[in-house]
Amino acid sequence: MTVGYKDLRHNPAYTRPQMSDDEFLKTMLDLDRPELAEVAAQLHEGNVSGARDAYLEVIASGNTGRYYFDVRDVPGLMAYAVNSYSQEEEAKQDIAEADRITEGDIPLFKGKRVVFPKGTYDWNSWLYDSSQYQLHLTRFVYVKRLARAYALTGDEKYAKCFNDMMSHFIDDNPMPVDGTFRAEHSTWDPLSVGVRLFMLPEAFITFFSSPSFEPQVKLKLIKSFHEHGQYVRKYHATHGNHVCMQLRGLIQTALLLPELKDSAEWLEYGMREMPGYIRQNVYPDGVQFEGSPNYHLVVMRDLYELVALFHKLGIAAGEYQEILENMFVVMMHLLAPDGQLVKFGDTDLQVPSELRNVMSLGAYLYQRSDFKALGHERLPFSLIWRVGPEAVENYNQLKAEDPAESAACFPAGGYLTSRQGWKHTDMYMAMRAGVGVGGHAHSDALSLVLYAGGRELLADSGMGLFEWNKERKYAVSTRAHNTVVVDGQDQHVRSFHWNTPATAACRIWDFQSNEQYDYTFASHYGYTRYDDPVVHSRKVLFVKNSYWLIVDLFEAKGQHRYEQYFHLPPGGVAYDCRTGEVSTQLEDANLLLVHPSAGQETDQLSVVPGLVFKQGNYYDHPVVKRSLTAAGRTVIATLAVPFGAARPKVIIERLPVQKNGVELSAVEATALRIVMEDRVDEICLYHNSFNVEGYLDHTGNIIAEPLLPRKIEPEALEFAGAAYSQDVIVISNRTE
């Protein structure tokens, strides 16, 4: 049995109790500050409680900008909230949630809750077989509900709940004496400490003047903020999203409590170091480097919270301003038609209204109509706690307009998106073609998701819980994604869970978007580690607004086993082994997958079970698996056709294509006639425009950008009775 913080937290060899009020006020405050003169005088007279109250009065007076709003602003905010937002659904939800919390019924995440009868909090329980739930319990995301319910109602029970909760938590979870527990998932893991630094201040300021927020508990919480700041300053991470959250918390604490002796150094350090870590996390195209839209949002949150705070306090946002706007653009394109972030990497279902809140904040900060189109018509209730009532009129006058671009390519971060338009029912595709750094990235290079009719039709299997069990190992594997497994192995070999190497190297070769089609072409190099290297490339052609043609290409010399996976939503599936067609059997929105022959005797199609993770649970769902063994260059084509209730009839024929009078083989060009009810399309994708193997040198390293293979357009490509000098040809003849 492992002994950790839970068992040792009250052992004086491992943790220490808080300083006395007397010691803290005398040694940790900068008593030379003019506003603390009364604190110093009371201490000189030996009146510790008087000194404490004098310090609390300094905070209450609001003579310096500490937060998005000061204590003296709270009555006005409360009145505005009641008059302008009390009938809003978000406000009503805050009250309902706060009522449950006061009864000890606390929300965690992924829909899970924990109940502590009569305030008998247990902060160190292992909940739902995962450390993640205990960590969320002690990060206090939910206390903002108490603060906002108090603002809407003035009911002291919310302040009393916060007061008692903080007092109990601080007493029950003393600060470690050193870094003994920083490597384990515990109440004092450095990430949880950093998160508490920015989760607790809103309630701290909102409740500050409440008679139920006792003076001794106020100072206890201030002392805890100080302990948290010391711990983060000493033990913060040096990579990834953790360090961004930790330094953001340190900066916010230094601004919240400038009277602390340590605050000046914390602020200087945080302001100096944070930009470098943001640049480490965020590529120049605005994508966060972990290959997960969720963690893109996590780092983006650190920036938008800081930028909004800096605006309120008159602090220059500097380079954060441009980086954050780029991140908003990425998020705009990663929002699927159902209002969810696409679930690449460790991304789960979100609350759509909260994602719209984020886009609303972006719309306000940058005065962008396209951001507002994905936000709310009216400034949401949650944002008045960040931008103030004075922002409401400005936001409400901003006109929402759909984004001008319906397709996007982020070459450094590796996201490709394409959509019919910006309506809920429009067709949408997103594909991963970039390196993911760290344990939140999955082995999902060239995986794609498809939406139509307001539904996810090709699904990502989701994030899974973070315990390193068989379900989590499945969730991060290549077979759990809409891509291809070569010779039964994942695209990249993981080490320990969080210390895993970067995922497979990728290259986006081409991206085209016009009124007729969107086209993407990318490769990954995870299987070049084999003795006989394999390069997997994928081309996706979105013929607007009808279907997607997916073409997988494999460059190899010898024989290999290819297993292509397409994950369908839970529900019934119809499979016709004669035609190679598989279709979902759902209400309203469905997907038909058509598999033209690859010309291989070993080509096999089956429907197998898979797992999909949503909101803390795993569910079974059908997976279309296509397997074949082939040598040399191999090409596999798949047609994905969305439909409503009536399955369409689709006919696919191979067409001849010549280059300089010589007929090309099926591995040199995919040339098809696709006949459906309302249209006939003749399509040719030429496969020799790029030497994709030239991405790596003879040692297996990526060559310099100026030396990368350049596109060579075909000359005299003869197709469908005409000559072309382009590698993508789409000829549409509508029959209606």
NUZA-709118 format. One line per 4 residues: number of its first residue (from 1); for each residue x, y, z of C-alpha. Coordinates in pm, whole numbers, plus 50000, padded with zeros to 5 digits. Layout:
BEGIN
NUM) X/Y/Z ~ ...
REM end
This chain:
BEGIN
1) 50000/50000/50000 ~ 50132/50344/49906 ~ 50136/50604/50183 ~ 50087/50960/50061
5) 49954/51301/50149 ~ 49615/51168/50258 ~ 49777/50963/50534 ~ 50058/51200/50629
9) 49892/51540/50602 ~ 49872/51594/50979 ~ 50217/51454/51051 ~ 50447/51746/51153
13) 50735/51579/50975 ~ 50558/51628/50640 ~ 50327/51927/50678 ~ 50312/52240/50889
17) 50020/52434/51035 ~ 49956/52791/50931 ~ 50143/53076/51097 ~ 49965/53251/51377
21) 49792/53576/51281 ~ 50051/53767/51482 ~ 50349/53610/51306 ~ 50193/53641/50962
25) 50099/54006/50996 ~ 50440/54098/51138 ~ 50658/53903/50897 ~ 50471/53851/50570
29) 50316/54194/50513 ~ 50515/54489/50382 ~ 50436/54714/50677 ~ 50630/55003/50521
33) 50346/55055/50273 ~ 50156/55373/50371 ~ 49816/55203/50359 ~ 49933/54953/50624
37) 50027/55218/50878 ~ 49728/55132/51099 ~ 49816/54762/51080 ~ 50167/54840/51202
41) 50034/55065/51478 ~ 49796/54799/51609 ~ 50072/54538/51605 ~ 50301/54776/51793
45) 50034/54800/52062 ~ 50002/54419/52071 ~ 49646/54425/51936 ~ 49658/54138/51687
49) 49285/54127/51617 ~ 49289/54504/51564 ~ 49579/54468/51321 ~ 49394/54195/51138
53) 49081/54406/51107 ~ 49288/54703/50990 ~ 49438/54493/50713 ~ 49098/54359/50610
57) 48972/54718/50596 ~ 49254/54804/50354 ~ 49127/54531/50122 ~ 48765/54639/50167
61) 48841/55004/50091 ~ 48918/54924/49728 ~ 49196/55181/49705 ~ 49389/54973/49453
65) 49288/54752/49162 ~ 49319/54393/49279 ~ 49084/54197/49066 ~ 48828/54229/48787
69) 48623/54414/49047 ~ 48697/54543/49397 ~ 48511/54482/49722 ~ 48348/54823/49700
73) 48214/54735/49351 ~ 48022/54432/49476 ~ 47698/54609/49581 ~ 47668/54766/49236
77) 47740/54435/49066 ~ 47478/54266/49279 ~ 47216/54526/49192 ~ 47302/54503/48821
81) 47287/54123/48829 ~ 46944/54126/48990 ~ 46800/54392/48759 ~ 46948/54266/48432
85) 47011/53893/48462 ~ 46795/53737/48732 ~ 46562/53584/48472 ~ 46844/53449/48256
89) 46882/53071/48244 ~ 47252/53087/48336 ~ 47173/53289/48648 ~ 46896/53049/48750
93) 47134/52756/48704 ~ 47391/52924/48929 ~ 47132/52956/49206 ~ 47011/52599/49165
97) 47367/52466/49171 ~ 47462/52682/49469 ~ 47162/52551/49661 ~ 47287/52197/49613
101) 47637/52292/49719 ~ 47513/52444/50045 ~ 47358/52104/50119 ~ 47695/51937/50066
105) 47608/51813/49715 ~ 47911/51916/49512 ~ 47963/51890/49133 ~ 48290/51741/49018
109) 48322/51698/48642 ~ 48188/51473/48365 ~ 47848/51481/48533 ~ 47970/51319/48857
113) 47893/51460/49203 ~ 47981/51386/49564 ~ 47765/51444/49873 ~ 47901/51540/50216
117) 47612/51541/50465 ~ 47609/51838/50704 ~ 47943/51971/50584 ~ 48143/51660/50672
121) 48388/51726/50391 ~ 48635/51456/50293 ~ 48885/51628/50066 ~ 49111/51329/50013
125) 48878/51049/49906 ~ 48939/50842/49596 ~ 48617/50907/49405 ~ 48473/50701/49119
129) 48791/50496/49078 ~ 48987/50793/48944 ~ 49209/51055/49102 ~ 49065/51310/48858
133) 48745/51350/49060 ~ 48926/51418/49388 ~ 49148/51672/49212 ~ 48845/51857/49077
137) 48686/51855/49420 ~ 48985/52040/49564 ~ 49032/52283/49275 ~ 48704/52458/49371
141) 48576/52542/49024 ~ 48228/52534/49173 ~ 48266/52810/49436 ~ 48189/53073/49171
145) 47835/52934/49181 ~ 47808/53031/49548 ~ 47937/53380/49478 ~ 47704/53443/49186
149) 47401/53303/49369 ~ 47485/53541/49655 ~ 47502/53831/49412 ~ 47160/53741/49273
153) 46984/53678/49603 ~ 47186/53829/49888 ~ 47121/53506/50080 ~ 47383/53467/50351
157) 47369/53088/50334 ~ 47601/53099/50033 ~ 47858/53311/50214 ~ 47829/53087/50520
161) 47889/52781/50306 ~ 48202/52935/50152 ~ 48327/53045/50493 ~ 48286/52700/50646
165) 48418/52517/50343 ~ 48738/52725/50327 ~ 48800/52699/50699 ~ 48756/52322/50695
169) 48969/52272/50384 ~ 49260/52482/50509 ~ 49264/52318/50851 ~ 49236/51969/50707
173) 49499/52017/50435 ~ 49808/52189/50573 ~ 50090/52289/50342 ~ 50368/52032/50288
177) 50706/52124/50431 ~ 50877/52046/50101 ~ 50812/51891/49759 ~ 50745/51539/49886
181) 50391/51526/49749 ~ 50435/51722/49427 ~ 50478/51407/49216 ~ 50151/51247/49325
185) 49790/51333/49251 ~ 49702/51487/49585 ~ 49546/51798/49733 ~ 49884/51970/49716
189) 49995/51864/49373 ~ 50136/52185/49220 ~ 49874/52204/48947 ~ 49583/52194/49192
193) 49759/52458/49400 ~ 49797/52684/49098 ~ 49435/52635/48993 ~ 49307/52728/49340
197) 49496/53056/49312 ~ 49267/53169/49030 ~ 48949/52982/49124 ~ 48904/53122/49476
201) 48950/53501/49436 ~ 48606/53570/49282 ~ 48428/53429/49588 ~ 48687/53589/49820
205) 48611/53938/49685 ~ 48235/53885/49641 ~ 48183/53759/49997 ~ 48436/53991/50157
209) 48180/54229/50311 ~ 47937/53956/50408 ~ 47886/53921/50786 ~ 47893/53543/50733
213) 48252/53557/50604 ~ 48422/53568/50942 ~ 48730/53791/50988 ~ 48940/53505/51119
217) 48850/53293/50815 ~ 48925/53582/50579 ~ 49276/53606/50720 ~ 49308/53227/50721
221) 49231/53229/50348 ~ 49476/53515/50287 ~ 49744/53313/50467 ~ 49651/53015/50250
225) 49686/53227/49934 ~ 50034/53316/50058 ~ 50122/52950/50119 ~ 49991/52860/49776
229) 50199/53134/49615 ~ 50514/53015/49788 ~ 50448/52657/49681 ~ 50381/52743/49316
233) 50683/52973/49299 ~ 50905/52689/49418 ~ 50750/52384/49252 ~ 50578/52498/48934
237) 50616/52289/48618 ~ 50851/52385/48338 ~ 50651/52259/48041 ~ 50300/52223/47904
241) 49968/52363/48015 ~ 50043/52316/48388 ~ 50301/52592/48406 ~ 50069/52836/48230
245) 49797/52778/48488 ~ 50042/52795/48776 ~ 50206/53120/48669 ~ 49871/53273/48585
249) 49765/53191/48942 ~ 50084/53341/49079 ~ 50034/53664/48882 ~ 49672/53693/48992
253) 49766/53635/49356 ~ 50036/53900/49343 ~ 49783/54148/49205 ~ 49513/54038/49451
257) 49735/54080/49759 ~ 50002/54342/49678 ~ 50062/54399/50051 ~ 50246/54065/50080
261) 50623/54104/50083 ~ 50650/53826/49826 ~ 50399/53976/49584 ~ 50637/54214/49410
265) 50881/53934/49330 ~ 50600/53698/49230 ~ 50457/53956/48992 ~ 50793/54037/48838
269) 50876/53670/48801 ~ 50538/53573/48657 ~ 50528/53861/48411 ~ 50883/53781/48298
273) 50846/53403/48265 ~ 50488/53358/48148 ~ 50537/53484/47789 ~ 50809/53227/47725
277) 50588/52945/47845 ~ 50299/53071/47634 ~ 50526/53071/47328 ~ 50636/52719/47425
281) 50271/52607/47436 ~ 50129/52794/47136 ~ 50253/52759/46780 ~ 50270/53070/46557
285) 49944/52963/46390 ~ 49765/52983/46726 ~ 49734/52610/46803 ~ 49829/52480/47148
289) 50084/52204/47107 ~ 49922/51908/47287 ~ 49703/51789/47000 ~ 49388/51836/47209
293) 49126/52110/47153 ~ 49040/52083/47523 ~ 49392/52177/47629 ~ 49398/52444/47362
297) 49102/52588/47552 ~ 49278/52541/47888 ~ 49582/52747/47786 ~ 49361/52992/47600
301) 49165/53043/47923 ~ 49482/53147/48102 ~ 49538/53410/47836 ~ 49185/53543/47810
305) 49152/53565/48187 ~ 49483/53753/48210 ~ 49410/53981/47914 ~ 49068/54071/48056
309) 49228/54138/48398 ~ 49506/54347/48247 ~ 49248/54553/48058 ~ 49060/54619/48382
313) 49378/54714/48571 ~ 49538/54921/48293 ~ 49827/54677/48241 ~ 49960/54632/47887
317) 49874/54288/47749 ~ 50169/54296/47508 ~ 50220/53991/47288 ~ 49936/53809/47465
321) 49693/54021/47263 ~ 49790/53879/46923 ~ 49851/53524/47046 ~ 49509/53512/47211
325) 49329/53638/46901 ~ 49497/53364/46696 ~ 49383/53108/46953 ~ 49026/53235/46926
329) 49043/53189/46547 ~ 49158/52829/46595 ~ 48878/52763/46843 ~ 48626/52915/46603
333) 48716/52656/46340 ~ 48738/52368/46589 ~ 48381/52427/46703 ~ 48173/52162/46529
337) 47817/52233/46413 ~ 47678/52085/46736 ~ 47856/52356/46935 ~ 48116/52114/47076
341) 48490/52122/47032 ~ 48598/51837/46808 ~ 48714/51558/47037 ~ 49072/51501/46925
345) 49315/51394/47195 ~ 49200/51439/47553 ~ 48880/51627/47473 ~ 48537/51538/47608
349) 48190/51683/47579 ~ 48171/52041/47700 ~ 47878/52262/47798 ~ 47794/52435/47467
353) 47666/52750/47637 ~ 47999/52786/47819 ~ 48190/52754/47493 ~ 47966/53027/47356
357) 48054/53234/47663 ~ 48419/53205/47564 ~ 48350/53320/47210 ~ 48144/53607/47350
361) 48443/53721/47552 ~ 48658/53703/47238 ~ 48399/53907/47051 ~ 48410/54176/47320
365) 48789/54184/47358 ~ 48854/54205/46983 ~ 48527/54358/46862 ~ 48491/54075/46612
369) 48155/54002/46458 ~ 48257/53650/46353 ~ 48344/53557/46710 ~ 48007/53689/46823
373) 47829/53469/46567 ~ 47952/53171/46770 ~ 47877/53342/47101 ~ 47562/53483/47257
377) 47346/53762/47122 ~ 47358/53933/47463 ~ 47661/53953/47690 ~ 47625/53642/47908
381) 47581/53664/48282 ~ 47916/53501/48359 ~ 48108/53773/48175 ~ 47993/54066/48384
385) 48227/53924/48653 ~ 48516/53969/48409 ~ 48439/54276/48199 ~ 48184/54458/48416
389) 47839/54604/48346 ~ 47999/54882/48146 ~ 48079/54627/47872 ~ 47718/54518/47821
393) 47606/54794/47589 ~ 47926/54778/47385 ~ 47884/54405/47334 ~ 47514/54417/47261
397) 47569/54673/46982 ~ 47826/54451/46807 ~ 47663/54286/46506 ~ 47712/53910/46467
401) 47822/53790/46123 ~ 47915/53439/46014 ~ 48290/53391/45964 ~ 48404/53462/45610
405) 48610/53144/45583 ~ 48445/52801/45582 ~ 48774/52608/45563 ~ 49095/52648/45761
409) 49445/52503/45770 ~ 49676/52540/46070 ~ 50002/52395/45935 ~ 50210/52414/46253
413) 49944/52284/46491 ~ 49813/52036/46238 ~ 49439/52100/46229 ~ 49246/52101/45901
417) 48878/52193/45890 ~ 48618/52219/45616 ~ 48250/52298/45638 ~ 47946/52361/45426
421) 47858/52668/45628 ~ 47797/52778/45985 ~ 47450/52636/46045 ~ 47381/52358/46296
425) 47292/52108/46024 ~ 47578/52186/45786 ~ 47840/51932/45681 ~ 48174/51959/45862
429) 48508/51778/45861 ~ 48810/51817/46086 ~ 49137/51626/46058 ~ 49448/51593/46274
433) 49774/51621/46084 ~ 50018/51755/46339 ~ 50255/51655/46616 ~ 50101/51623/46961
437) 50331/51693/47254 ~ 50270/51526/47590 ~ 50029/51275/47735 ~ 49710/51452/47628
441) 49781/51375/47262 ~ 49657/51049/47117 ~ 49807/50831/46846 ~ 49566/50985/46596
445) 49759/51125/46300 ~ 49533/51174/45995 ~ 49225/51086/46199 ~ 48916/51278/46097
449) 48565/51342/46225 ~ 48256/51409/46015 ~ 47931/51589/46099 ~ 47608/51642/45910
453) 47246/51698/45999 ~ 47346/51826/46344 ~ 47513/51495/46441 ~ 47866/51358/46470
457) 47867/51079/46209 ~ 48230/50970/46225 ~ 48321/50991/46590 ~ 48644/51017/46783
461) 48653/50766/47069 ~ 48717/51041/47324 ~ 48962/51110/47603 ~ 48898/50837/47858
465) 48988/50866/48223 ~ 49354/50920/48299 ~ 49415/50599/48494 ~ 49656/50385/48292
469) 49416/50093/48249 ~ 49303/49895/47944 ~ 49028/50146/47858 ~ 49267/50439/47865
473) 49521/50245/47659 ~ 49249/50182/47402 ~ 49135/50546/47400 ~ 49482/50677/47310
477) 49560/50402/47057 ~ 49555/50437/46680 ~ 49272/50184/46641 ~ 49047/50406/46854
481) 49057/50675/46584 ~ 48940/50719/46227 ~ 49273/50639/46068 ~ 49484/50336/45969
485) 49690/50090/46175 ~ 49991/49944/45997 ~ 50113/49597/46096 ~ 49910/49602/46415
489) 50107/49874/46591 ~ 50026/50226/46704 ~ 50165/50519/46508 ~ 50392/50616/46795
493) 50524/50423/47092 ~ 50422/50570/47426 ~ 50641/50556/47734 ~ 50506/50627/48081
497) 50165/50789/48072 ~ 50257/51158/48096 ~ 50621/51136/47988 ~ 50540/51000/47646
501) 50737/51121/47343 ~ 50580/51344/47081 ~ 50339/51175/46841 ~ 50418/51090/46480
505) 50577/51356/46263 ~ 50329/51501/46012 ~ 50334/51719/45705 ~ 50043/51901/45543
509) 50129/51907/45173 ~ 49827/52074/45020 ~ 49513/52261/45116 ~ 49267/52397/44862
513) 48929/52561/44909 ~ 48694/52697/44646 ~ 48322/52714/44574 ~ 48316/52361/44433
517) 48530/52164/44681 ~ 48770/52165/44973 ~ 49078/51944/44950 ~ 49339/51842/45205
521) 49649/51626/45164 ~ 49876/51529/45453 ~ 50121/51254/45554 ~ 50250/51108/45878
525) 50577/50928/45946 ~ 50510/50721/46255 ~ 50564/50394/46068 ~ 50895/50495/45915
529) 51049/50336/46227 ~ 50993/49997/46062 ~ 51281/49822/45886 ~ 51073/49868/45573
533) 50945/50224/45632 ~ 50581/50304/45559 ~ 50452/50656/45492 ~ 50077/50694/45536
537) 49916/50983/45347 ~ 49552/51084/45339 ~ 49362/51298/45092 ~ 49013/51422/45177
541) 48798/51579/44907 ~ 48479/51749/45024 ~ 48250/51787/44724 ~ 48017/52064/44830
545) 47770/51991/44970 ~ 47727/51627/44903 ~ 47996/51387/45030 ~ 48357/51326/45127
549) 48601/51115/44926 ~ 48876/50981/45155 ~ 49186/50835/44990 ~ 49457/50665/45197
553) 49796/50611/45033 ~ 50083/50400/45162 ~ 50441/50424/45039 ~ 50637/50106/45113
557) 50860/49855/44938 ~ 50757/49530/45105 ~ 50433/49375/45220 ~ 50232/49522/45507
561) 49899/49475/45679 ~ 49668/49780/45670 ~ 49367/49813/45901 ~ 49146/50115/45839
565) 48901/50213/46115 ~ 48592/50430/46096 ~ 48404/50481/46424 ~ 48029/50524/46393
569) 47791/50666/46655 ~ 47622/50419/46892 ~ 47322/50259/46727 ~ 47223/50017/46455
573) 47431/49951/46143 ~ 47341/49799/45806 ~ 47621/49612/45629 ~ 47602/49484/45271
577) 47898/49251/45211 ~ 47824/49232/44836 ~ 47854/49604/44769 ~ 48092/49698/45049
581) 47844/49949/45188 ~ 47790/50022/45558 ~ 47533/50268/45686 ~ 47408/50388/46021
585) 47045/50344/46123 ~ 46975/50654/46327 ~ 46697/50909/46324 ~ 46722/51208/46092
589) 47100/51208/46027 ~ 47300/50909/45898 ~ 47619/50815/45716 ~ 47680/50575/45429
593) 48033/50442/45379 ~ 48109/50298/45036 ~ 48432/50101/44985 ~ 48540/50062/44621
597) 48763/49762/44566 ~ 49135/49815/44623 ~ 49216/49532/44387 ~ 49355/49307/44660
601) 49235/48953/44730 ~ 49296/49005/45102 ~ 49058/49305/45118 ~ 48812/49234/45402
605) 48539/49451/45549 ~ 48377/49393/45889 ~ 48190/49572/46165 ~ 48356/49526/46504
609) 48281/49664/46853 ~ 48462/49967/46989 ~ 48451/50198/47290 ~ 48355/50562/47296
613) 48405/50777/47606 ~ 48160/51051/47703 ~ 48115/51233/48031 ~ 48296/50985/48252
617) 48161/50662/48100 ~ 48256/50421/47824 ~ 47994/50304/47575 ~ 47996/50041/47303
621) 47970/50157/46946 ~ 48014/50002/46600 ~ 48342/50037/46414 ~ 48390/49970/46044
625) 48719/49788/45998 ~ 48874/49733/45658 ~ 49179/49506/45642 ~ 49408/49417/45357
629) 49763/49300/45298 ~ 49958/49453/45012 ~ 50311/49521/44891 ~ 50451/49841/44747
633) 50244/50153/44704 ~ 49883/50089/44809 ~ 49574/50308/44772 ~ 49243/50267/44958
637) 48945/50486/44870 ~ 48632/50540/45082 ~ 48324/50745/45003 ~ 48137/50895/45300
641) 47786/51014/45215 ~ 47559/51177/45475 ~ 47185/51127/45441 ~ 46863/51170/45635
645) 46609/50889/45667 ~ 46633/50746/45312 ~ 46961/50582/45220 ~ 47081/50708/44879
649) 47175/50484/44590 ~ 47539/50534/44497 ~ 47720/50394/44194 ~ 48097/50420/44165
653) 48290/50342/43847 ~ 48662/50364/43784 ~ 48760/50589/43495 ~ 49073/50587/43281
657) 49325/50869/43313 ~ 49637/50924/43105 ~ 49951/51130/43137 ~ 50141/51212/42820
661) 49939/50944/42646 ~ 50023/50668/42894 ~ 49744/50527/43108 ~ 49804/50566/43481
665) 49756/50284/43727 ~ 49517/50292/44022 ~ 49805/50376/44258 ~ 49909/50674/44045
669) 49565/50834/44026 ~ 49224/50775/44178 ~ 48979/50842/43895 ~ 48611/50778/43965
673) 48264/50850/43835 ~ 48028/50888/44130 ~ 47658/50873/44049 ~ 47398/50965/44305
677) 47034/51061/44288 ~ 47081/51426/44198 ~ 47428/51442/44050 ~ 47709/51283/43856
681) 48066/51372/43945 ~ 48385/51276/43765 ~ 48684/51305/43996 ~ 49055/51256/43948
685) 49314/51279/44225 ~ 49668/51252/44088 ~ 49908/51096/44339 ~ 50254/51191/44212
689) 50258/51565/44276 ~ 50468/51532/44591 ~ 50753/51305/44690 ~ 50618/51247/45040
693) 50912/51024/45129 ~ 51138/51325/45086 ~ 51017/51474/45414 ~ 51282/51273/45603
697) 51653/51244/45522 ~ 51847/50917/45518 ~ 51891/50933/45897 ~ 51516/50962/45958
701) 51527/51330/46057 ~ 51306/51600/45909 ~ 51494/51799/45649 ~ 51513/52177/45643
705) 51205/52363/45516 ~ 51380/52513/45207 ~ 51479/52161/45096 ~ 51137/52001/45129
709) 50984/51852/44814 ~ 50788/52103/44613 ~ 50466/52040/44431 ~ 50498/51929/44071
713) 50172/51977/43885 ~ 50107/51709/43621 ~ 50139/51803/43256 ~ 49902/51677/42989
717) 49676/51485/43229 ~ 49398/51348/43009 ~ 49074/51285/43192 ~ 48706/51284/43097
721) 48778/51402/42746 ~ 48993/51702/42834 ~ 49352/51788/42924 ~ 49452/51926/43265
725) 49763/52042/43444 ~ 49634/52006/43799 ~ 49627/51721/44048 ~ 49266/51769/44165
729) 48993/51754/43903 ~ 48624/51767/43991 ~ 48369/51778/43711 ~ 48009/51799/43832
733) 47708/51750/43606 ~ 47381/51782/43793 ~ 47103/51569/43647 ~ 46809/51740/43814
REM end
